[in-house]
Amino acid sequence: MEKLPKIRLAEIILESSPTPFWNILKQIGVDEATGILPRWYQDHRQFKIDDPWEYAPLSNYKRMIEEAGFKLTVIEDNPPMEKIIYGLPGKEEQLENVAKLIENMGKLKIPIWCYNWMGTNWIRTKTAIRGRGGALTSGFDEEDLRDAPPPKLGRIDKVTLWKNLRNFLEFILPIAEDANVRLAIHPDDPPLDEVRGVGRIMNSVEAFDRLIEEFPSEYNGITLDHSIFSLITDDLISVVRHFLEKKRIFFVHFREVIGSKNRFEEVFIDEGITRQFEEMREYIKHEFYGPFRVDHTPTLLGDTMQLSMPGYSMLGRIHAIGYIQGLFRAAAESLNYEK
């Protein structure tokens, strides 16, 4: 029997300096980190000498993460890209900034960039739903936006979004290949065809197949978010297998929602309706051990680490990490790996 593999967990780091939560992550077995771009200022004047995607701040950020005991594996953040996505004047400068980010990630050996192609970013219409035991959680309901006008950049259709994505990848993929940085696009959240007059295109299995077929580079791949894919397919196990066979899953968000793509609620990971054990077996069968991270967990009573972004509190993430670790080990042992 083969030796039991170890799951690679790259939990997201949102703080500007080490906190006790970082120590807890190390204590519970998290060795890698998903990072953001450093946005903090040196003092109250808020003067900056570099943009966050420049080499110096990114290098200092990576050093801080590594000194805390983590390997910085993923950047799940980006310079402003709305003009690129919409195809607006000024997109050339934004393209150059993305290129700088990828080049600097390559120099610093940060191997994965997680990005999205949503003109409105991810959306929740409720952030204080009472879930199991009164835990606070978030959700989306299309009806809440029924009378909402288009956002400030206006409407955009799916054809234009595809054209702009194609132009973007034609520009950025050769840079990513030279830098040895893999691009992992995240699905639209929620995966609707349109939100407030803004089209969405990365919202079906067929869309991801199309993207891979049009750009077959081994650096063009997917962030497979389990909750979003569970809203667009009735057979998540087959979808996981499908993209693993294509070797296009670079990063995984392992979380759960209940409902439909039009109306759903974030739930604890053990409340999910997908066949998680079989999904995890597929990852192990294909020798994909990560990076995984948890995402959008409910907030437990007494958690003082709610931050300003619902879904990223401390206690809920600890619960989800332990659950994933147990799930991974059980799946590995079921495949006759040696303890």
C-alpha positions as CSV (number, residue, x, y, z in Angstrom):
1,M,0.0,0.0,0.0
2,E,1.1,3.6,-0.7
3,K,1.8,6.0,2.1
4,L,-1.2,8.1,3.2
5,P,-1.1,11.4,1.4
6,K,-1.4,14.7,3.2
7,I,-4.0,17.3,2.2
8,R,-2.6,20.7,1.2
9,L,-4.6,23.4,2.9
10,A,-3.9,27.0,1.9
11,E,-6.1,29.1,4.2
12,I,-6.8,32.7,3.2
13,I,-4.8,35.3,5.2
14,L,-6.7,38.6,5.4
15,E,-4.8,40.4,8.1
16,S,-2.0,42.9,7.6
17,S,0.2,41.4,10.3
18,P,0.3,38.1,12.3
19,T,-2.5,37.4,14.7
20,P,-3.2,34.5,17.2
21,F,-5.4,33.0,14.5
22,W,-2.3,32.4,12.4
23,N,-0.8,30.4,15.3
24,I,-4.0,28.4,15.5
25,L,-3.9,27.6,11.8
26,K,-0.4,26.2,12.2
27,Q,-1.4,24.2,15.3
28,I,-4.3,22.6,13.4
29,G,-2.1,21.6,10.4
30,V,-2.4,24.4,7.9
31,D,1.0,24.8,6.1
32,E,0.2,27.0,3.1
33,A,-1.5,30.3,2.7
34,T,-3.8,32.0,0.2
35,G,-2.8,35.7,0.2
36,I,-4.3,39.0,-0.8
37,L,-2.5,42.1,-2.2
38,P,-1.1,44.2,0.7
39,R,-3.2,47.4,0.9
40,W,-2.2,48.9,4.2
41,Y,-0.4,52.2,4.6
42,Q,2.7,53.1,6.6
43,D,1.1,55.9,8.5
44,H,-2.0,58.1,8.9
45,R,-1.2,60.1,5.8
46,Q,-2.0,57.1,3.6
47,F,0.8,57.8,1.2
48,K,2.0,54.9,-0.8
49,I,5.2,54.6,-2.7
50,D,4.2,51.4,-4.6
51,D,1.0,49.8,-5.8
52,P,0.2,46.5,-4.0
53,W,1.1,44.4,-7.0
54,E,4.6,45.9,-7.3
55,Y,7.6,43.7,-6.4
56,A,8.6,45.4,-3.1
57,P,5.3,45.2,-1.2
58,L,4.5,41.8,-2.5
59,S,8.0,40.6,-1.5
60,N,7.6,42.0,2.0
61,Y,4.2,40.4,2.3
62,K,5.5,37.0,1.2
63,R,8.4,37.3,3.7
64,M,5.9,38.0,6.5
65,I,3.8,35.0,5.6
66,E,6.8,32.7,5.4
67,E,8.2,34.0,8.7
68,A,4.9,33.0,10.3
69,G,5.5,29.4,9.0
70,F,3.4,29.3,5.8
71,K,4.2,28.8,2.2
72,L,2.4,31.5,0.1
73,T,0.8,29.3,-2.6
74,V,-2.0,31.4,-4.1
75,I,-2.8,35.1,-4.6
76,E,-6.6,35.4,-4.6
77,D,-6.8,39.1,-5.4
78,N,-6.1,41.4,-8.3
79,P,-5.4,45.0,-9.4
80,P,-8.5,46.9,-10.6
81,M,-9.8,45.0,-13.7
82,E,-13.3,46.5,-14.4
83,K,-12.1,48.4,-17.5
84,I,-10.6,45.2,-18.8
85,I,-13.8,43.2,-18.2
86,Y,-16.0,46.0,-19.7
87,G,-13.6,46.8,-22.5
88,L,-13.4,50.5,-21.5
89,P,-10.9,53.2,-22.2
90,G,-8.0,52.9,-19.7
91,K,-8.0,49.1,-20.0
92,E,-4.4,49.1,-21.3
93,E,-3.1,50.5,-18.0
94,Q,-5.0,47.9,-16.0
95,L,-3.7,45.1,-18.3
96,E,-0.1,46.3,-17.6
97,N,-0.8,46.2,-13.9
98,V,-2.1,42.6,-14.1
99,A,1.0,41.8,-16.1
100,K,3.2,43.3,-13.4
101,L,1.4,41.2,-10.8
102,I,2.0,38.0,-12.7
103,E,5.6,38.8,-13.4
104,N,6.3,39.6,-9.8
105,M,4.5,36.4,-8.6
106,G,6.8,34.5,-10.9
107,K,9.9,36.2,-9.5
108,L,8.7,35.4,-6.0
109,K,7.7,31.8,-6.9
110,I,4.0,32.2,-6.0
111,P,2.5,29.6,-8.4
112,I,-1.3,30.3,-8.6
113,W,-3.4,33.3,-9.3
114,C,-7.1,33.0,-8.6
115,Y,-9.2,35.6,-10.5
116,N,-12.8,36.0,-11.7
117,W,-14.6,37.6,-14.7
118,M,-17.6,39.1,-12.8
119,G,-18.5,42.7,-13.7
120,T,-20.2,43.0,-10.3
121,N,-17.9,40.7,-8.3
122,W,-19.5,38.1,-6.0
123,I,-22.9,39.2,-4.5
124,R,-24.8,38.5,-1.3
125,T,-28.1,40.2,-0.6
126,K,-28.3,39.0,3.0
127,T,-25.5,38.9,5.5
128,A,-27.3,38.2,8.8
129,I,-29.3,35.1,8.2
130,R,-29.8,32.9,11.3
131,G,-28.6,29.4,10.5
132,R,-28.2,26.3,12.6
133,G,-28.2,27.1,16.3
134,G,-28.5,30.8,15.6
135,A,-25.2,31.1,13.8
136,L,-25.0,34.1,11.5
137,T,-24.6,33.3,7.8
138,S,-25.1,35.0,4.4
139,G,-27.2,34.3,1.3
140,F,-28.4,35.5,-2.0
141,D,-32.0,36.0,-3.3
142,E,-32.5,37.2,-6.8
143,E,-35.8,38.8,-5.8
144,D,-34.0,41.2,-3.5
145,L,-32.4,42.8,-6.6
146,R,-35.6,42.8,-8.8
147,D,-35.9,46.6,-8.8
148,A,-32.2,47.4,-8.6
149,P,-30.9,49.4,-11.6
150,P,-27.6,48.5,-13.4
151,P,-24.4,49.3,-11.5
152,K,-22.3,52.4,-12.2
153,L,-20.5,50.9,-15.2
154,G,-23.8,50.0,-16.8
155,R,-25.0,46.9,-18.7
156,I,-22.8,44.4,-20.6
157,D,-23.8,41.4,-22.5
158,K,-22.4,37.9,-22.6
159,V,-21.0,38.2,-26.1
160,T,-18.9,41.2,-25.1
161,L,-17.7,39.5,-21.9
162,W,-16.5,36.5,-23.9
163,K,-14.7,38.7,-26.4
164,N,-13.0,40.7,-23.6
165,L,-12.0,37.5,-21.8
166,R,-10.6,36.1,-24.9
167,N,-8.5,39.3,-25.5
168,F,-7.4,39.2,-21.9
169,L,-6.1,35.7,-22.1
170,E,-4.4,36.2,-25.4
171,F,-2.4,39.0,-23.7
172,I,-1.8,37.5,-20.2
173,L,-1.3,33.8,-20.8
174,P,2.1,34.1,-22.6
175,I,3.2,36.3,-19.6
176,A,1.9,33.6,-17.1
177,E,3.7,30.9,-19.0
178,D,7.0,32.8,-18.9
179,A,6.5,33.5,-15.2
180,N,5.4,29.9,-14.4
181,V,2.2,31.2,-12.8
182,R,-1.0,29.2,-13.3
183,L,-4.3,31.2,-13.9
184,A,-7.3,29.7,-12.0
185,I,-10.5,31.4,-12.9
186,H,-13.3,31.3,-10.3
187,P,-16.9,30.6,-11.3
188,D,-19.5,33.4,-11.2
189,D,-21.1,33.8,-7.8
190,P,-24.1,33.5,-8.1
191,P,-23.9,31.6,-11.3
192,L,-26.8,33.4,-13.0
193,D,-26.9,34.5,-16.7
194,E,-27.4,38.1,-15.6
195,V,-27.4,40.2,-12.5
196,R,-28.7,43.8,-12.6
197,G,-28.3,43.9,-16.4
198,V,-24.7,42.7,-16.2
199,G,-24.1,39.4,-18.0
200,R,-22.2,36.5,-16.5
201,I,-20.4,33.8,-18.6
202,M,-18.5,31.5,-16.2
203,N,-21.7,29.9,-14.9
204,S,-21.8,26.4,-16.5
205,V,-19.7,23.4,-17.0
206,E,-19.9,24.0,-20.8
207,A,-18.4,27.5,-20.3
208,F,-15.4,26.1,-18.5
209,D,-15.0,23.5,-21.2
210,R,-15.2,26.2,-23.8
211,L,-12.5,28.3,-22.1
212,I,-10.2,25.3,-21.8
213,E,-10.7,24.3,-25.4
214,E,-10.1,27.8,-26.8
215,F,-7.0,28.2,-24.6
216,P,-5.5,24.8,-24.1
217,S,-2.4,26.1,-22.3
218,E,-1.5,24.1,-19.2
219,Y,-1.4,27.4,-17.4
220,N,-5.1,28.1,-18.1
221,G,-7.3,26.4,-15.4
222,I,-10.0,26.5,-12.8
223,T,-10.7,27.4,-9.2
224,L,-13.3,24.7,-8.5
225,D,-15.7,26.2,-6.0
226,H,-17.8,23.3,-4.7
227,S,-20.7,25.4,-3.6
228,I,-21.0,27.2,-7.0
229,F,-20.6,24.1,-9.1
230,S,-23.2,22.4,-6.9
231,L,-25.7,25.0,-8.1
232,I,-24.9,24.4,-11.8
233,T,-24.8,20.6,-11.9
234,D,-26.7,17.7,-10.5
235,D,-23.6,15.5,-10.7
236,L,-20.7,17.2,-9.0
237,I,-18.7,14.0,-8.7
238,S,-18.6,13.6,-12.5
239,V,-17.7,17.3,-12.9
240,V,-14.8,17.0,-10.5
241,R,-13.6,13.9,-12.3
242,H,-14.0,15.6,-15.7
243,F,-11.8,18.5,-14.9
244,L,-9.3,16.5,-13.0
245,E,-8.9,14.3,-16.0
246,K,-8.2,17.4,-18.1
247,K,-5.7,18.5,-15.4
248,R,-7.3,21.9,-15.2
249,I,-8.2,22.1,-11.5
250,F,-5.5,24.3,-9.9
251,F,-7.2,25.4,-6.7
252,V,-10.3,24.3,-4.7
253,H,-12.8,26.2,-2.5
254,F,-14.4,23.5,-0.4
255,R,-17.7,24.8,1.0
256,E,-21.5,24.2,0.9
257,V,-24.7,26.1,0.2
258,I,-28.3,25.0,0.1
259,G,-30.9,26.2,-2.4
260,S,-30.7,27.1,-6.0
261,K,-28.6,29.5,-8.1
262,N,-31.5,32.1,-7.8
263,R,-31.8,31.7,-4.0
264,F,-29.3,30.1,-1.7
265,E,-27.8,30.2,1.8
266,E,-24.3,29.5,3.1
267,V,-24.3,26.6,5.5
268,F,-21.9,24.7,7.7
269,I,-19.8,22.3,5.7
270,D,-21.4,19.3,7.3
271,E,-24.9,20.5,6.3
272,G,-24.1,20.2,2.6
273,I,-26.1,18.1,0.2
274,T,-23.2,17.1,-2.1
275,R,-21.5,13.7,-1.9
276,Q,-18.4,15.1,-0.4
277,F,-16.7,11.7,0.4
278,E,-16.9,10.6,-3.3
279,E,-15.8,14.0,-4.5
280,M,-12.7,13.8,-2.2
281,R,-12.0,10.3,-3.4
282,E,-11.8,11.7,-7.0
283,Y,-9.2,14.2,-6.0
284,I,-7.1,11.6,-4.3
285,K,-7.5,9.1,-7.2
286,H,-6.1,11.7,-9.5
287,E,-3.4,12.6,-7.0
288,F,-4.7,16.1,-6.5
289,Y,-4.0,16.9,-2.8
290,G,-4.5,20.7,-3.0
291,P,-4.3,23.5,-2.5
292,F,-7.8,23.5,-0.8
293,R,-9.2,26.2,1.3
294,V,-12.5,26.7,3.2
295,D,-14.7,29.6,2.3
296,H,-17.8,31.6,3.5
297,T,-18.4,29.8,6.8
298,P,-21.2,30.7,9.3
299,T,-20.2,32.8,12.3
300,L,-20.4,31.0,15.6
301,L,-21.7,32.6,18.8
302,G,-18.9,34.5,20.6
303,D,-16.6,34.7,17.6
304,T,-14.9,38.1,17.9
305,M,-13.1,37.6,14.5
306,Q,-16.1,38.4,12.3
307,L,-14.0,41.1,10.6
308,S,-15.9,43.3,8.1
309,M,-16.6,40.5,5.6
310,P,-19.2,38.0,6.6
311,G,-18.1,34.4,6.1
312,Y,-14.5,34.8,7.2
313,S,-14.7,34.5,11.0
314,M,-12.3,32.4,13.0
315,L,-14.3,29.7,14.7
316,G,-16.3,28.7,11.7
317,R,-13.2,28.3,9.6
318,I,-11.6,26.1,12.2
319,H,-14.6,23.8,12.2
320,A,-14.5,23.6,8.4
321,I,-10.8,22.9,8.3
322,G,-11.1,20.0,10.7
323,Y,-14.0,18.6,8.8
324,I,-12.0,18.7,5.5
325,Q,-9.0,17.1,7.1
326,G,-11.2,14.2,8.4
327,L,-12.9,13.8,5.1
328,F,-9.6,13.7,3.2
329,R,-8.1,11.1,5.5
330,A,-11.2,8.9,5.4
331,A,-11.3,9.1,1.6
332,A,-7.6,8.3,1.4
333,E,-7.8,5.3,3.8
334,S,-10.8,4.0,1.8
335,L,-8.5,3.8,-1.2
336,N,-6.1,1.5,0.6
337,Y,-3.5,4.0,1.5
338,E,-1.3,3.0,4.4
339,K,-1.7,4.9,7.7
